[in-house]
Amino acid sequence: MAAIASMAAFAFTATAASAEKVKKSGVLKGEIVFYKLVDYDGQSYAINQETPIVSLQWNIGSIGIHEGDKWEICARSRFRDPCMILTESVPKAEDIGIMGGIGSARQIK
């Protein structure tokens, strides 16, 4: 499991082209989607509920969330630090310090 480099809340602004690609990929309200490749491509894994243990068999390349949603992702299981808050999709996960997988995810309402 890879570490999340920043423990502070982090809002990432995707480019207009990247945001449009996420919209076309069908990320639903209340859902976060992890993609194996950058720019929302390749194998994907969607979560639509609080998930205290996330176990992916591949490194995360990008993350899609529905516009207006907010998600907390943590490096460790059961929402243990380090964690960060995402308010927008992330076309390249390593840009925000994700160098592999995550341990848990939940929507912030």
N, C-alpha and C positions, 0 to 999 in steps of 0.2 A: 504494500500500500504506500503510495507516495504522500509526501507531506504537502500541506498547503502552506506556502511561504509566509503569508501575511495573516496575523490574528485579528487585524482590524476589519471592520465592515468595509467592503469594497464594491463600489458600483462601477461597472464596466460599460462603456458606451461602444456599441457595435457600429460599424460603418453602415451606411444606407443599403449598400449591396448585400452585405452579410445579413442584415435584418430582413431584407426581402427574401433571401434564400431560406431563412428559418420559417417565415410565414408560409412559404410554398411547401415546406417539409411537413406541415401539419401538426406543429406543436400545439396541443390543446390547452385551454385555460385550466389551471390547477395541475399542470404537468411539467416536469423537467426531463429533458432527454439528453443523455450522454452519448456522444458519437466517438467512434474509434479514430476517425481522421479529422483534421482541421477543416474548417469551413462546412461543418454539419454534413459530413460525408461518411460513408462506410457503415459498418455495423453500428446499431444503435440500441440503447436500453432506456426505456421510459419508466418514470416513477410518478405516481399520482396520489400518493399518500405518505404519511410519516414512515420512514424506513430507517430503523436504528442500525441495521447492518446491510451495507451495500457491498456486494462481492462480484466485481467484474473480472473477467479473465483477460482483459486487455487494458492498455493505458488509454486514458481519456484524451482525445484530440480537440474536442470542442463541446460546448454545452448550449442547448437551446431551451429557452423558457418563453412562455407566452407573455406578450406585452402587458404590462401592468402587474404581473405576478412578482413575488419576492420569495426567494428560497435561501435557506441556510444549508450550507454543505460543510461537513467536518472531515478532517483527515482521519479521525479515529471513529470507531463504532460507538454507538449510543450517545452521539452528539458531544463527545469530549473534545476539548481544544487540541489543536488550533481549528477554528471555524471561520467562515466568512459568509457574508450576505451577498447574494447576487440579485440585482434588480433588472438586468438585461442579459441577453444572450452573449456568449463569449466564443468568437470564431476560432481562437487559438488558445487553448487552456493553459499552455505554459506561460503565456503573457501575464497571467494572474498567479503564477506559482504552482500550478497543478502539474506535477511531473510524473504522473502515473494514474492511480485510482483515488477514490475517496472511501471513507468508512461509513458515512451516514448522511441522510438528506431529509429535510422537511420544509414544507411550505410555511411561510410566515404570513399570518393573516392580519 
